[in-house]
């Protein structure tokens, strides 16, 4: 079958094998993938590798300590399952990405971050122990105390240090299963950065949608969303059960996402919100996972697919660098409904963990003959600014560019070689970026 990431670029012919016994099916394969929500080729086998293991059937809860919130589960246990099982009981993951359709193993491999990164860091800060099948076939337990180099390299290591079999994660207590949200329309990118920084001191969760097509005085205009878990007296009495998704049953024609349609959508969405802050009580999935409401929303970009590009620009000089980055994007006129801006806190413990103090920008870019040129231009700018890209989103970065932006790469490759001298565990992404 043709396997792809969520962006559907690239495509690799391979066979996916699934079993409740993840230990058994990882014995002779080069890579494990979860639910396939990495956008590019991070969870795709390298060309010529015919088989990849998939973890979703290995989804058992192995232990849970209700006194400490310590969860021990198989790597295929998903965030969707965690929501259904633990949120009604007053527990939730301390860090969540923008979709609940991701496995614990995938969260660790990408060292995911969320809207609360400025407060709570990446998921790796809350992982206490991992069980891996390493390249020579052994099952190894690692933590901050036991095989710490392997542990840190696995956080954000995109599955290249070994097959993640089990995860021990400390969940967080939440006062209610509802979220208090504050929304506010922001007129331009300079005001957006100021409000993000101010909001970060007041709110545990912040995120912004930005209009990537606006130019001139409206460059970077958008909507700032802030949130926190509601206190019991603020929350509704009923539990916010997950709503059914609205499916996209087929690939939309490629021409539907043209600049005119995107411009109209972005303008309408921007004016939905008030310029003055407004608070409301909202369901958690509408705040944390807005795109999950649309099943297979990636079909909206047609058969050609799309790439998602995410970078972080360092705190020093961030106002000028973010504005210049947005000018690059606006100048290309690439149609994108989804452009997200977030405030990032301190760098995580993972050897290749993505965030660093500064501003993160993520956007969808329809794939065509000029997409590579735009990615190259954005990467050159990110390198000049001392920033980096997120490997969980990447599909097109060139090896030389990644090396230029990632001073930690040599340390990561040293650890990887120590546990896999023959390069048995690899992916399409690792071959593209590292050669093995």
N, C-alpha and C positions, 0 to 999 in steps of 0.2 A: 504494500500500500504506500501511498505518498504521505509522508509525515511532514507536518509543518508546525511552526510556532503559532501564536495567536495572530500575528500579523500576516501569516501565510507566505512570508518571504524569508528564506528560500524554502524549497521543497526537496525532501530527500526520500528516495525509495528504500524502505526498510520494513521489517516485520516487528510488531510490538507484541511482547509476551507478558501475560498477566497471571498472577497467582496469589492466593492468600499467603503462600510461603515465599516471602521476598528474599529470604536468605538463599533458597534453592535456585531461583531464577537469575540471581545476580552472579552466579559462580563463574560463568564463561562469557559474559557480555561486557562491552566497553562502557556502558552508560545506563543510568536509571533516570526515568522521567516520571513526573507526577501527572497533573491534569493538563499539561501542555499550555500553560498560561504565560510562560516566558515568550516574549514577543518575537524574537529573532531565532537564532540557531543554537542557543545555549543548551536546549534540551533535545537537540537532534543529533543522531549518530553521524560520525564523519562518513563521507562518501566511501563506499566499499565495505563498511561495517553493516552486515545485513540484519542484525537483530539488536533491539534495545529492550530493556526490562521496564515495566511500568508498575508503579506502586499502589494505585488506588484500591486494589482488593486487600492489601495488607493494611487494614485500617482499625485494628483493635485498640481499645484503651486497656493498657496493661496494669495501671495502678493510678489512684488519685488520692491525695491526702487533703481532706476537707479542712484540716487545721491550718495548713501552710499554702494550699493552692498548688502543690507540686503535682504536675501531670506527667505520666510516663505512658507514651503511646507509640504505636508503630508509625513509620514514616508516611504511610499512605493515608493516615487520619487527616481529614480535611478541615479547613476553617469553617466550611458550611456545617459539618457535623458538630464542630465545637460550639458554634452559635446555638444550634438546636439543643444540645445536651447541657451545656454549662451556663448559658446566659439566663435561662429560667431559674437557675440555682444561685444566681448572684455572682458568677465568675465569668471572666472573659479574658481573651488574649491581651497582654499588656501593649502589644504593638500589632497593628494589622495593615496590610497593603490595601489597595483600592479595589480588590475583588475578594470574595469569600470562597471562590472556586480555586483554591490552592491547597496543596498538602503541607503538612508540617515539614516534611523533607525538603520540599521546594522553598518554603519560607526560610529554612536554615541555609540552603544552598545559595540563595540570593541575599541572605541577611537583610530581609525586607525591612523597610521603614514605613512610617505612616504620617498622618497629620499631626502626631504628637512627638515627632523626632526631637524638637527643641527641648522637650521635657524628659522623654523616656528612652531616647536613643533607638537603636535597631533591635530586632528580635534577639540577636545574639547576646545582648546584655542580660537577657532573661532566661537563656538556655543554660542549664547546669551540666548536662551530660549528653553524649552522643554515642551510638553504637554504629560502627562502620564495618563493611567488608572491604578490606584494602586489596591492592592489586595482586598480592601473592596468595589471596584466598582466605587469609586469617580474618577473624572477627575481633575487632579492637574497640575497646571502650576508651573514650577520651573526654577530658574535661579541663578546667583551668589548672587542676593539680596533676592529672594523669595524661601524659602525652600532650602537653599544652600547645606545642607548636602545631601539631596536627589539628587540634581543636580550633585554634585561631584561624588556620588556613582553610578549614572547612566552612567557617562562617563567611559567607560571601564567595566561596571558592567554586561555585557553579557546578558542584558535584564531581570535581576533578581530583579530589583527594581520596575518594573511596565512595562506595555505595552507602548512602545513609539508610540504616535499617530501623533505628529507634531513636526517639527524641524525648528528653526530659526537660520540661518547660515549666516555669513558675507562672501560673495565672494570676490575674489581678482581681481583687474584690471591686465590684461596682455597686453603687448605692441603689440603682434601679436599672431596668433595661431600656430606658428612654433617654433621649439626648435633648438638651437645651441648645438651640442653634441661634446664632445671631448672624444676619446677612446684611451686606452693605455694598452699594455700588461705588466703584472707585474710578475716577476720571482718566488717570494716566499712570504710566509705569513708575514715575518718581513717587507719586502719592501712594501707590501700591506697596512699594518697598517700605515706606515710612509706616503705613498702617500694619503691615505684616510684623514689623519689629515691635510696634506698640502692642498689638494684639497678643504676641507671644508672651508678654509679661503678664497678661491677664487671663488668657485662655490656654487650657492644656492641648487643644486641637485647633489648628488653623490650616486653611488651604484656600487657594484662589484660582478661579477660572479667568483666563485672559483671552481677549480677542486678538488672535494672531494676525488678523488682516487690517486692523486699525492703523492709521498712519498719522503723521503730523502731531498736533497737540493731543490727539487721542491715542497715541501709540501706547500699547500695553494696558488700555482700559480693561476693566473687568469687574468681577464680583468676588468679594472676600467673604468666606464662610468660617465662622468660629464655633466651637462646640465644647461641651462638657457633659458628663453623665449627670442626668437630673437627680436631684435629691428626692427621697420618697414623697415628701409633701408636694413636689412639683410634678410628679409623674402621673400618668393615667393608671387607673386601677387594673386594667387588663394587660396581658403580656402581648407585645407587638410581634405576633406570628409573621413569619416571612410570607410575602405576597407572591403570587404566581408571576412568572416572567412573561413578557410579550415577545413571541419569537419572531425572528427574521427568517422566513422559510426558504429563501433563495438568495443568490448573489444579485445585488442590485446592479443595474447597468453602470459601467464605469463613468459615463458622462454625468451621472446624477450629482456627484459631488464636485460640481464646477464652482469657480470662484463666486459667481453670482448667488448661487444657492447658499453657500457657506456665509457670504456677507450678510444675506437676509436673515439667516438663522442666528448668527452672532449678534446682530443688531437687536433682534426680537428678544433674545435671551438676556442681553444686557439691560434692556428696559423693563424686564419683568421685575427687577428689584428696585428698591427705594434707595435714594442717595443718603438717607438717614438710617442709622442702624435699627434693625427690627428683630425682635426675639420671638421664637416660637418653640413649641414642643414638637419634636419630630421622631419618627421611627428610626432606629439606628441604621437600618440598611439604606435608607434614603440619604443619610448623611455620609456613612462610611463607604457604601458600595452603590453609588447612583447608576452606574452602567450595568450592573447585574440585573437591573429591572428589564433589560432587553436581551433576550436569549440570542446567542450567536451574532452579537452586534458587529463583529468583525466582517460579516458578509456585506455590510453597508459600503465597504470600499471596493466591492466587485472582485472579480476573479484575479485581478493583478495583485490584490492585497495592499498592504501598507507597512511602513516601518514606524516604530515609535522611537523618538530620540529623547533621551533624558541626560542632562548634564547638571553639574553643580558648579557655581562660580564663587570663588572665595570671598570672605567678608571684606577684606581690604579692597577698596575701590569698587564695591559691588554695585553702587548706584549707576556709575558710568558703564560698567561692563554689562549689566543686564540691559540697559537701554541700547547699547551697541549691538548686543545679541538679538534683541527684538527687531532692530532695524535690518539686520541680515535676513531674518525670517520674513518680515513684511516686504522687503525688497524683492524676494523671490516670488511672492504672491502665491505660496503653496496653500491649497485649501485644507483647512483643519478645523473640525468642530472642537476637538479636545486639545486645549493647551492649559497646563496646570502649573502654578507657581507655589512654592512652599519655602518656609524658613527652616534651615537645617542647623542642628546643634553640633556637639562635639563628635569627632571621628570615632567610629566604633572599634571594638576589639578585633574584628575580623581583619586578616591580613590584607584582603582586597575589598573590605567593606566600602560601599559607595559614598555615603554622605561625608561632608566636612563642613565646618562652620561657614555659612554663606547662604546663597539662594539657589534653589533647584528649579529648573524649568523642564517640563516634559511636553511633547507634542506629537500628534499623529501626522504622518506625511504620506499621502498616496504614493504608491510605488510606480515609477515610470522611468523613462530614459535619462532624466536629469536628477533623479533623487540622489544618486551617488555623488554628484557634483555638489549638491547642497550639503550633504553630510560631511564631505571633505572640507568644505568651507567652514562649517560650524566647528568641526574638530580642530582646525587650525586656530580658530579664535579661542576655543577652550584651552588649548595648549598655551597660547600666549598669555592667558589670564591665570594660569596655574590651577585650572579646574580639572575635572575628570568626568567620564561618562559612566552610566549604569549598565553593567554587562547583562542584566536580566532583560534589558530593552534592546540591546544592540544587535544589528544584523549586517552592517556595512562598514564599520570602522576598519581601517587598514592597520596591519601589524605595526608599522613604524609609528603611526600616530598614537596607538595605544601605549606603546613603550615610552613615547615622549611625554605622555601625560601621567604616567603611573610609576613614580619612583620606588614603590613597594614591590614591583613585579619580580625583581630578581630574588627577593626573599621568598615570595610565594613559590617560584619555580624551584628554589632550593629544597623547600619542604616537599613539594610534589615529587621531585626526583628521589628524595630520600625514601619515600614510600612506594614509588612506582618508577624504578629506573628504566624500565623498558617501554614506558608510555602505553600501558595496556588500557588504562581508563582515559578516555578522551571523548571529545564531542566535535561536531562540525565547527563550533565556535573556537575551541581550543586549537584545532588545526589551522584555522584561519588566522588567529592572533598569535599563537606561539609556535606553530609548526608541528605540534604533536599533542 
